[in-house]
Amino acid sequence: MTRLGQAAVRTTPLSPEELVNYARKGGCQGIAWTYNEPTIWMEYAIDGAKLAKAQGLYTVFVTNGYVGLEALDAIGPYLDAYRVDFKGRMEGSRFYREVAKIKNPRPILEAVTRARKKWNMHVEIITNVVPGYNDSPEELRDIARTILENLGKETPWHVTRFYPYLELGHLPPTPIEKLEEAREIGMTAGLEFVYLGNVPDHPGEHTYCNKCGKAVIERMGYYVSIHGLEDKNCRFCGNALPIVGEIL
């Protein structure tokens, strides 16, 4: 979507009011600003999030996280969840330097920490594991440690499979074994909810109780089976799980 010029895309203007009404009529629980980077239309997102919260909808930002703190504070009161990319370690990341062209990614960490601690947003981190760029055990360990120390052990970390495309089309897809290794690195570091992504029908996509280890939520693509919960507690051991939102 970001690669297409305006003339190549047929769009329909949608005001913040129309957006919220459309979501409510469709029976949606909330609105997520995603796919295109939402900070590029921050004013629109702020207006929409205000209206959505007033109508009882939840709100989510899916973002690269590179946002000024003033802008974050403007929308902070109206966001429930904040899903951010950590594309590499905060120091010496080849991916940030060569692909993202970001010399200093630490403002991303500063912003997501503020979202979590000042605005009490539910935060999740995603790392697309790219062969040769951010897949070394040392770098994955650094990312896991950064999440643990700044956002807490219950913060979900999604390590997702890379597929070759555009400038990185010459690279192979991420081996499943590398993603499994990344998950093990995260769990060993102390993170309690580490997921594989872009790997349909893999047990690493499920949610496991952080006390007894039993699967409580199973996923296959967009299909979700919630069989191991009673309210928000593990059905097997009674442990209260840090689940945000409604379970339908």
N, C-alpha and C positions, 0 to 999 in steps of 0.2 A: 504494500500500500504506500509506503513512504517513497518508493521508487517511481511512482507514476505521477506525471504532471497533472495539473488540475483539469486540463482539457481532455485527458484520457479517462477521467472518472466521472460517471454520472451520479450526482449527489442530490439529496433533497434537504433543503434547509429545515432545521428542527430547533425550535426555541427551547430554552430550559423548561418552560411550562409544558410544552408539548412532549418533551422527553419524559418527564415525570408522569404525565397522564398516560402516555403510551405504555410505560412500565406497569402502572397500576391496572390498566385495562387488560394487559396480558397476564395478570396474576403473578408478576415477578415479585420476589422477595426484596430485591435491591437492584442497584445499578453499579456496574463496573466500568470505569474509564480505562480502556485497554487497546491493544494492537498498535495504533499510532500512539506515540508518546503523549500522555495527557497534559504534561506541563506546557506544551506548545499552545494550548487553548485554555490556560489557567483561569481566565476570567469567566469563561463559559462553564468550566467545571465547578468553580466556586458557586456560581448562581444555581447550577443544577443540583449540587450537593446540599445547599441550603434548603431548597424546595423539597428534595427527596427526604431529608431528615424530618422536615415538618410534616410529611405525609407518612411517616413511619417506615420508610424504606432504608435498608442499609446501604452503605456507600463504600466503594473499593477503588483504590488507585493501583494500577499495574504499571510500574514506572522503572526507568533506568536509575532513578534516584538522584540525578544530578540537578538539584533544585536549590535556589537560595532559601535561606532560613526565613526571610521576610515573607516570601511567597508561601512557604510551608505553613507558617503561622497563620496566614490568612485563610487557608482551607482546613487547617488542623481541627478546629471545632466541629467540622462537618464530615469528617472521614472516620469510618469504622475500621478499615483494614488497609494495609499498605504492603504491597508485594514488590520487592526490589531485587534487581540483579546485582550480584557480586560476581563480576566477570573475571576476577582474579584477586590476588592478594593486594593489600593496601600499599605495599612498597615493592617496587621492582617487578611489576606485572608486565609480561610481554604482551598479553592481550590488550590491556589498557593502553600501553604505549604504542603498539604497532597497528592495531585494528581499530580501537575506539578513539585513538589519537588524544588520549587524556593523560597528561603528565602527572597529575596528582589526583587520584580518586578518593582521597580522604574526605572531601566534602560530602560524598555519597554516604559514608559511614556516619558522619556528623548529622546529616539530615535524618537518616533512618533511626538513629539513636534518639534524636529529638522527637520523632514521630511516636516512638515507643514510650519514652519516659515522660515527656511533657504532655503529649496529647492522648496517651493511653490507647493508641491504636494497636490492633492485632497486626503483628508483623510476620511476614514470611519471606525467606530469602531463596533465590533460585540461582544456580550456577550451571550454565550450559557448558559441559565439559568438552573442550575442543582439543583434539589430538595435537600435541606439540606446542600448545599455547598455554594451557592452564591445567594440565592433567598430571603433573608430577605429584608424587605423594607429599613432597615438601610443601608445594603450593596449596594443595587441598587441605593439608593439616593446618596451614596458616589461616585459610579461610574459615575452617571450622573453629579454630581458636578465637578468631575475631568475633564470630557470631556468639560464641559462648561467653566471652568476657564482656561484650558490650550489650548484648540483647537477652542473654539468659539461656539456660539449658532447654527450656520448653519451646524455644523458637524453631518452627519447622524449617528445615533446609532441604530444598529439592535439587538433586543433581540430575541433570537432564541430558538426554542423548543428542549430540550434534549430528546434523545431516548436511552433507556438502551442498553449498549454494553460493552463487555469485562469486565474490572475490575469494572465498574459501572453498570454491567448488572442486579444487584439486585435492582436498583432504579426504580421508576416509571417514565413514561414520564412527562415532565413539564405540569401541568394543563394549559389549555388555559387561564383561569381566572388569573393565576399568570403572564402570559405574558402581558395580558391586564393591569394588575396592574403596571407592570414594565414600560409599555409605558406611562401610566398616570403619574408615578413618574418622568420619563424623561421630559415629556412635562411641568409638574408643576415646575420642576427645572429650566426651561428656554430653553431647547433644542427644536428646531423648526421642526426637522425631525427625528422622532422615529418610527421605523418599527418593526413589528412582522416578524419572519422568521420561516421556516419549518411548516407553517400553511397555506396550500393552500386554496384559495378562502376566505380569511379573509380580511375585510376592512382595517385592520392594516398593510397590505402589500402595500397599495396604497400611492402615494405621494399627499399631500394636500398643497394648497397654504398657505404660512405662513402669509398671510395677511387676505384673506377672508375665508379661511378654506375649499374651494371647492376642490374636487378631480380633479387633473389635469393629473395624470398618474395612470392607474389601472393595476394591475398585477394578473395573475392566473397561478402559476407555472412559466414556461418560456414564457408564452404569455403576451405581454405588449400592452396596448391600450393607446395611447397618444392622448387624445381627448380634453384636457383642456388647450392646449398651442397654442400660436401663436408666432412663433420663440421660445424664451425662456421666454415669458411673459404669465401670467395667462390670459386665454381668458375671464374670468368672471370679473376681476377687473383691469387688466393691470399691475399687480405687476410683477416686474422682479424677476425671480426665479434663485437661484444660481446653475444652471445646467452646468455641465462641458461636453465638447465634442459636437459631432454632433447629431442632431435629425433627424433620417431617416424615 
